[in-house]
Amino acid sequence: MRCFNYVSETISQDEIIHYQNLKLRETIHWAWAQNGFFRKRYTEAGLLRLHDFCNMGDLINIPFTSKKDFRDTYPLGMCCVEPRLIREIHMSSGSTGTAVVMPYTTSDIEQWAECMARCYVMAGANEGDVVQITPSFGLFNGGFGMYHGAQTAGLFVIPTGSGNTERQIKLAKDFGTKILCGVVSYAVRIHEVMQSLNVNLPNLKIGIFGAESFSEGMRKRIESQLEIEAFDIYGMTETGGVGTLGMDCQAHNGIHVWEDHYYIEIIDPVTTKNLPDGEQGELVVTSLSRQAIPVIRFRTGDLTKIISREKCECGRTHTRIAKITGRTDDMLIIKGVNFFPQQVEEALMEIPGVLPQYQIVIEENDGVRDVRINVEADESVTGYMIEKHLKERLGFSPKGDVFKKGELPRADEGKIKRVIYKK
Ligand code: DLL
């Protein structure tokens, strides 16, 4: 097994816990000392002296933080370093339009690059391998995060950024791209354009995709279409960007969270009580080595569960969480049935002849919500087949509309919008 950082990736769980205790204490003390936002939060919650916080057992007394805190303190109200120490910022606008800003010190960029480099090597990258980075290079963290990590891992970077799919394919062919990185729906787009151009990419072996709903069915589709091994990479603006929270290994049995950099909890999103391993809930993250803005008990809104804390067959010891099944604010309730968009994706991918382009259209007529599933498929698939399969799998009957290949909108840049609301 090859690791980017063998010692850190394979230390025992006992050592990880010991290290996490030290780093948690350091992080809480750092935030308290550096920024009044945190100090006020902690004193309001009854943590009167810093020494009241000793280890992870005391974390329960620390209040949660959320996206709202980032937005309320825009632009740098939660920052724990002087602005002269900031080297880079990234930002996500989210659905409400108010920006979440993440500043980075030199050390934060190094930490990000280390996490991302571990992901590349975990996927099978070797020094000098050609990696093509297709998310945009800008405020979105995807492009730069993949870039910093690739530099650290010693890869040959083609920093195409987003868009111009034909040129992406030409470059991949001309330079023999081995690793393709991007948002999930862009992998599908690349394959489509490859087909229309009748081009193969024989050197392409590895895909690293994330940032969007990513069902196992979709991962397998992408693998067979592009003839590669596809990995599910996870991270977010607030934790420091793509790859910070980890990726699945070649066993594809859960996402290894880089636990020497992040302490995770799973909580019940309603009661906010901690849940035992194996139970699905909201992921809460505390960073252990971030300077500019450490996230402390950050409610990610992402739903997952802890799969295993045992050593993985790949040799890594870091805890594995399940694929992100949705966001707490993503859940749809239609005629009394609750479901997540990703469940629709998973069910659609089970139907032979269905293509990986779909939309979930929610229509509201006189207060009654209806769902229509628009999906591209070949001629063998009918709307009735879609309706029947979703009824069996999800317990409700949306209307299924089949479209020809190429008829539904594509996203050449950024994240695709799968759920569409119509009044
Ligand atoms: O999407 C970071 C990223 C870039 C990850 C490129 C992977 C690849 P944000 O724009 O801040 O950052 O969005 C973060 O996207 O809270 C999840 O809801 C979702 N997300 C990210 N990765 C995955 C994934 C980037 N692998 C939000 N599976 C997160 C499902 C994901 N959802």
Boltz pocket constraint, residues with backbone or C-beta under 6 A from the ligand:
constraints:
  - pocket:
      binder: B
      contacts: [[A, 92], [A, 135], [A, 141], [A, 142], [A, 182], [A, 183], [A, 209], [A, 210], [A, 211], [A, 212], [A, 213], [A, 214], [A, 232], [A, 233], [A, 234], [A, 235], [A, 236], [A, 237], [A, 238], [A, 241], [A, 242], [A, 243], [A, 300], [A, 302], [A, 324], [A, 326], [A, 327]]
      max_distance: 6.0
